[in-house]
Amino acid sequence: MLALAGCGEKPADAPKVPPAPKATAWPMTRGGPALTGASAAPVPREPTVAWTFTAPGPVNAEAAIADGRVFIGSAKGRLHCLDAATGREIWSFETKDAVDAAPAVGGGRVYLSSNDGKLYALAADTGAVVWTFATDEKISSGATLVRNPGGPGEWVLVNGYDGTTRALDAADGRVVWSYATGNYINGAPAIVDGRFVVFGGCDAQLHVVGLADGQVLRTIDAEAYIPASIGTFGKMAFCGNYANQTVAFDVEAGTVAWKYQDRAMPFFSSPAVNERLVLIGSRDKYLHAIDRLKGEAVWKFRTGGRVEGAPILFNDAVVFGSADGRLYAAELAAGAELWRLELGEALTASPAFGANLIVVGGEIDRHPARGALLEGLARAVDPAARIRADPVEFPRRYEDPRDQEVSG
């Protein structure tokens, strides 16, 4: 895992360093219950690695960042709680299978999903178990924390690979309601307009259920299975599918607003959304910027590998990783590159932004000849002020052989 920070000597013609932004948090997957993947902060400039944490297995999970701590899981089934300022491990907690998603942090607790089929509620300060909830299948998506819409307290919403969405009482793990789809669910539940819970999966449907009672309100055909979390804005929901499309849904009307398609490669990334753009990565090696209202292409940004992690939308730029081993920042108007950071290992995890750091996980092969030992890195990045605008080159060493069918 890497934490990125801005520092270093600036050239004389560089713009002035902007004021340091207020401390930020990323307490659950995609930054909050609407899963917009957006932050109101300006993008960090001239990033450098602030610290690196080496995990015992690949770090494919998104981080959660809250209260000066970074919480991130690994494929070895361990959750690591790190000091956001230094990357020092404070505590860790071991599950019995891989942790593939961000935990949710709130009310002094950490809610951790694991492929061992359990959701763990842990004390945020010590990692002690408060309660557990078990299912018959893995839980590979992050939990979503929401206020109880009809009373005090919080609920934990979680999708299971058993095809069921559940609302649990955050205090004790009691099931408040459940909704069964009959097929695998991919990604976390998203909250739309404070009233609807939306998600998709292998049945190729966008499911819309009432937040208050879990009753299905409608399903909307997505044409092909939905591989990741939904992004939302207002009363609209957005996702990629395996028919090589990005689809926009009007949640309240129960209709498809538009479909976007560019090349014959699927969109496996969750989108980031603001009032103007839907930004989503594809296996075609591009980040695509789509007009949120019209569904038309605005610009594309080419990388040297698949873009499967979800982007982060800042108020002036977008940041995203690629399997080519780089973390990129591009401005929003036309997609011009602001900077790129060479991290070396494939970046398939989604970055997170909190405590004024971008935190992103990856994996490295310490013995490529034997192909035996994979370790994970988590890194953090800080803000500074120089904009980088030199052209992108793509060294062959970063190319994923699985991508050779993609031209251009």
C-alpha positions in Angstrom: 0.0 0.0 0.0 1.3 3.5 -0.9 0.4 6.8 0.7 1.2 9.7 -1.7 2.3 13.2 -0.6 3.4 16.3 -2.4 6.9 17.7 -1.8 10.1 18.5 -3.5 11.7 21.6 -5.0 9.5 23.5 -7.4 10.7 25.2 -10.6 10.7 28.9 -10.7 7.8 29.1 -13.1 5.6 26.7 -11.1 2.3 28.1 -9.8 2.0 28.9 -6.1 1.3 26.1 -3.8 -2.4 26.1 -2.9 -3.5 26.2 0.7 -3.5 22.8 2.3 -7.1 21.4 2.2 -9.0 20.6 5.3 -8.7 17.1 6.6 -10.8 14.7 4.6 -12.3 11.2 5.2 -13.2 8.3 3.0 -15.1 6.2 5.6 -16.5 3.5 3.3 -16.2 2.3 -0.3 -16.5 5.1 -2.9 -16.3 7.7 -0.2 -19.9 7.6 1.1 -23.3 5.9 0.8 -24.2 7.4 -2.6 -21.0 5.8 -4.0 -20.2 8.8 -6.1 -16.5 8.4 -5.8 -16.2 12.2 -5.4 -14.4 14.6 -3.1 -14.9 18.3 -2.8 -11.2 18.8 -2.3 -8.8 20.0 -5.0 -6.5 17.3 -6.5 -3.1 16.8 -4.9 -0.3 18.3 -7.0 3.2 17.0 -7.5 2.6 13.8 -5.6 5.4 11.8 -4.0 5.2 8.7 -1.9 4.7 9.6 1.7 4.9 6.1 3.0 4.7 2.5 1.9 3.2 -0.4 3.9 4.0 -4.0 2.8 1.3 -6.5 3.4 1.8 -10.3 3.4 -0.4 -10.7 0.3 -1.7 -8.7 -2.7 -3.7 -5.5 -1.8 -6.7 -5.5 -4.2 -9.0 -3.8 -1.7 -9.9 -0.1 -1.6 -8.9 1.6 1.7 -11.2 3.3 4.2 -9.7 6.4 5.8 -11.2 8.0 9.0 -10.0 9.6 12.2 -6.4 9.7 11.2 -6.3 6.0 10.4 -6.1 3.9 7.2 -8.0 0.6 7.2 -7.1 -1.8 4.3 -7.4 -5.5 3.7 -5.3 -8.0 1.8 -5.8 -11.2 -0.2 -4.3 -13.1 2.8 -7.5 -12.3 4.7 -6.0 -9.7 7.1 -7.3 -6.2 7.8 -4.5 -3.7 8.7 -5.2 -0.5 10.7 -2.4 2.0 10.0 -1.5 5.5 11.2 -2.4 7.8 8.3 0.6 10.1 9.1 3.3 7.4 9.1 1.9 4.2 7.7 2.8 2.4 10.9 0.6 -0.6 11.7 -1.5 0.0 14.9 -3.3 -3.3 14.9 -4.4 -6.1 12.5 -7.3 -8.6 12.4 -7.2 -11.9 10.6 -10.2 -13.5 8.8 -10.2 -16.9 7.2 -10.3 -15.8 3.5 -9.4 -12.8 1.3 -10.5 -9.3 2.0 -11.4 -7.8 -1.4 -13.3 -4.6 -0.4 -13.1 -1.5 1.7 -14.4 -1.7 5.3 -16.9 0.8 6.5 -15.9 3.0 9.5 -18.4 4.8 11.8 -19.4 5.1 15.4 -16.1 3.9 16.7 -16.4 0.6 14.7 -15.1 -1.0 11.6 -17.4 -3.2 9.5 -15.3 -5.7 7.6 -16.5 -8.0 4.8 -14.5 -11.2 4.1 -14.7 -13.9 1.5 -15.0 -16.3 4.5 -18.7 -15.4 4.4 -18.7 -13.1 7.5 -19.2 -9.5 8.2 -17.2 -8.5 11.3 -17.9 -5.5 13.5 -14.6 -4.5 15.2 -13.7 -1.8 17.7 -11.9 0.8 15.6 -9.3 1.6 18.3 -8.2 -2.0 19.0 -9.6 -4.4 16.4 -11.5 -6.4 19.0 -14.6 -8.2 17.7 -17.9 -6.7 18.8 -20.1 -9.0 16.7 -20.1 -11.1 13.6 -22.7 -12.0 11.0 -22.3 -15.1 8.9 -23.7 -16.0 5.5 -23.4 -19.2 3.3 -21.3 -17.5 0.6 -18.5 -15.0 0.5 -19.0 -11.3 1.1 -16.6 -9.6 -1.4 -18.1 -6.1 -1.5 -17.8 -3.3 1.0 -20.6 -2.5 3.5 -22.5 0.8 3.3 -23.3 2.7 6.5 -26.6 4.7 6.7 -28.7 6.4 9.3 -31.8 4.4 10.3 -34.5 6.2 8.2 -37.2 5.6 10.8 -35.4 6.1 14.1 -32.1 6.4 16.0 -29.0 4.5 15.3 -27.3 3.3 12.1 -27.7 0.4 9.7 -25.1 -1.6 7.9 -26.1 -2.5 4.4 -24.2 -5.4 2.8 -24.5 -7.5 -0.4 -23.6 -11.2 -0.2 -22.6 -13.6 -2.9 -25.6 -15.6 -1.7 -27.7 -13.2 -3.7 -29.1 -11.4 -0.7 -28.9 -7.8 0.4 -29.3 -7.2 4.1 -29.8 -4.3 6.4 -28.2 -5.0 9.8 -28.5 -3.0 13.0 -25.0 -1.5 13.5 -25.3 -1.9 17.3 -25.6 -5.7 17.4 -25.8 -7.2 13.8 -29.5 -8.0 14.0 -31.2 -8.4 10.6 -33.6 -5.5 10.0 -34.6 -6.6 6.6 -33.3 -8.8 3.7 -34.0 -9.0 0.0 -33.1 -12.0 -2.1 -32.3 -11.7 -5.8 -31.7 -15.3 -6.7 -28.3 -14.6 -8.2 -24.8 -13.3 -7.3 -24.6 -9.7 -6.3 -21.5 -7.7 -7.3 -20.5 -4.5 -5.5 -21.8 -2.5 -2.6 -25.3 -1.2 -2.1 -25.7 2.5 -3.1 -28.2 4.9 -1.6 -30.2 7.1 -4.0 -32.1 10.2 -2.8 -32.1 8.9 0.8 -34.9 6.5 -0.2 -33.7 3.8 -2.5 -31.1 1.1 -2.3 -29.7 0.1 -5.7 -27.2 -2.6 -6.8 -26.7 -5.1 -9.6 -25.0 -8.4 -10.3 -25.0 -11.5 -12.4 -28.8 -11.4 -13.2 -28.2 -8.3 -15.4 -30.7 -6.3 -13.5 -30.5 -3.1 -11.5 -32.4 -3.8 -8.3 -34.2 -0.9 -6.6 -35.5 -1.6 -3.1 -36.9 0.7 -0.4 -34.4 1.7 2.2 -36.9 1.7 5.0 -38.3 -1.8 4.5 -36.2 -3.6 1.8 -39.3 -4.2 -0.4 -38.5 -4.4 -4.1 -39.8 -1.4 -6.0 -38.6 -2.2 -9.5 -35.9 -3.9 -11.5 -34.4 -2.4 -14.6 -32.8 -4.5 -17.4 -29.1 -3.7 -17.7 -28.7 -6.1 -20.8 -25.7 -7.9 -19.3 -24.3 -8.6 -15.9 -23.0 -5.8 -13.7 -19.5 -6.5 -12.4 -19.0 -3.8 -9.8 -20.6 -1.2 -7.6 -23.1 1.3 -9.0 -22.3 5.1 -9.0 -25.1 7.6 -8.4 -25.9 11.2 -8.7 -29.3 12.7 -7.8 -31.9 10.2 -8.8 -29.7 8.6 -11.4 -27.6 5.5 -11.2 -24.7 4.5 -13.5 -22.7 1.3 -14.1 -20.6 -0.7 -16.6 -21.8 -4.0 -17.8 -20.3 -7.1 -19.6 -22.0 -6.0 -22.9 -19.2 -3.4 -23.2 -21.6 -0.6 -22.2 -21.9 2.0 -19.6 -25.6 2.4 -18.7 -27.5 5.2 -17.0 -30.7 4.5 -15.1 -33.5 6.8 -13.9 -34.1 5.1 -10.6 -37.4 6.7 -9.8 -38.9 6.2 -13.3 -37.5 2.7 -13.6 -36.1 3.4 -17.1 -32.7 3.3 -18.9 -31.7 6.9 -19.7 -28.9 6.1 -22.1 -26.2 3.5 -23.0 -22.7 4.4 -24.0 -20.4 2.0 -26.0 -17.0 2.7 -27.5 -15.1 -0.5 -28.1 -15.6 -4.2 -27.7 -14.2 -4.4 -24.2 -16.2 -4.4 -20.9 -16.3 -1.8 -18.2 -15.2 -3.5 -15.0 -14.6 -0.3 -13.0 -17.1 1.4 -10.8 -17.8 4.9 -12.0 -17.2 8.3 -10.4 -19.9 10.9 -11.0 -20.4 14.6 -10.7 -23.0 17.1 -12.1 -21.3 17.0 -15.5 -19.4 13.7 -16.0 -19.5 10.0 -15.5 -15.9 8.7 -15.4 -15.3 5.0 -15.8 -12.4 2.7 -16.6 -12.4 -0.1 -19.1 -10.4 -3.1 -20.1 -9.6 -1.3 -23.3 -6.9 0.6 -21.3 -8.8 3.9 -21.3 -10.5 6.1 -18.7 -13.7 7.3 -20.4 -15.4 10.6 -19.6 -19.1 10.6 -20.5 -21.6 13.4 -20.5 -23.8 12.6 -17.5 -27.0 13.9 -19.1 -26.5 12.9 -22.7 -24.5 9.7 -22.5 -22.1 11.0 -25.2 -18.3 10.8 -25.1 -16.5 13.9 -23.8 -12.9 12.6 -23.8 -10.8 9.4 -23.3 -7.4 9.0 -21.6 -5.2 6.2 -22.7 -3.0 4.2 -20.3 -0.7 1.2 -20.9 -2.9 -1.3 -19.1 -6.4 -2.2 -18.1 -8.3 0.4 -16.0 -10.3 -1.7 -13.5 -10.0 0.3 -10.3 -12.5 3.0 -9.8 -11.4 6.7 -10.2 -11.6 9.5 -7.7 -13.3 12.7 -8.8 -11.8 15.9 -7.2 -13.3 19.3 -7.8 -10.8 20.0 -10.5 -9.4 16.7 -11.8 -9.8 12.9 -11.7 -7.2 10.4 -10.3 -7.1 6.8 -11.3 -4.7 3.8 -11.5 -3.9 1.4 -14.3 -2.5 -2.1 -14.7 0.5 -0.4 -16.3 1.8 0.5 -12.8 1.0 4.2 -12.9 -1.3 6.5 -10.9 -2.6 9.3 -13.2 -4.3 12.7 -12.7 -6.2 14.4 -15.6 -8.1 17.6 -15.7 -11.8 17.5 -16.2 -12.4 19.8 -19.2 -10.6 17.8 -21.9 -8.7 15.0 -20.1 -5.3 16.6 -20.3 -2.7 14.9 -18.1 -1.7 16.8 -14.9 0.7 14.2 -13.6 1.5 10.6 -13.4 3.3 8.6 -10.7 5.3 5.5 -11.5 4.5 2.9 -8.8 5.8 -0.2 -10.6 3.2 -2.8 -9.6 -0.2 -3.3 -11.3 -2.9 -1.0 -9.8 -6.1 -2.9 -9.8 -7.4 -1.6 -6.5 -9.4 1.6 -6.4 -7.7 4.5 -4.7 -9.1 6.3 -1.7 -8.7 9.9 -0.5 -8.7 10.9 3.1 -6.5 12.7 5.7 -5.2 14.7 2.7 -3.7 11.5 1.2 -4.4 9.3 -1.8 -4.0 5.7 -0.7 -3.8 2.9 -3.2 -3.0 -0.7 -3.0 -1.2 -3.0 -5.5 0.7 -6.2 -5.7 4.3 -7.1 -6.5 5.9 -10.4 -7.4 9.1 -10.8 -5.5 10.2 -13.9 -7.4 8.9 -13.6 -10.9 10.9 -16.6 -12.2 9.2 -18.9 -9.7 5.9 -16.9 -9.6 5.4 -18.0 -6.0 5.5 -15.0 -3.6 3.2 -12.1 -4.0 3.3 -9.2 -1.6 1.0 -6.2 -1.5 1.9 -2.6 -1.2 -0.2 0.2 0.2 1.0 3.8 -0.5 -0.1 7.3 0.4 0.3 10.6 -1.5 0.2 14.3 -0.3 -0.7 17.6 -2.1 1.8 20.1 -3.7 1.9 22.5 -6.6 3.6 21.7 -9.9 1.5 20.5 -12.8 3.2 17.9 -15.0 2.3 18.0 -18.7 5.0 16.0 -20.5 3.7 13.3 -22.9 2.9 9.8 -21.7 5.2 6.9 -22.9 4.3 3.3 -22.3 7.3 1.0 -21.5 6.8 -2.5 -22.7 7.6 -3.9 -19.3 4.2 -2.7 -18.0 2.1 -4.4 -20.7 -0.2 -7.1 -19.6 -0.1 -10.0 -22.0 -3.9 -10.5 -21.6 -4.3 -7.1 -23.3 -2.6 -7.8 -26.5 -5.9 -8.2 -28.3 -6.5 -4.5 -27.8 -5.1 -2.3 -30.6 -4.4 1.4 -30.5 
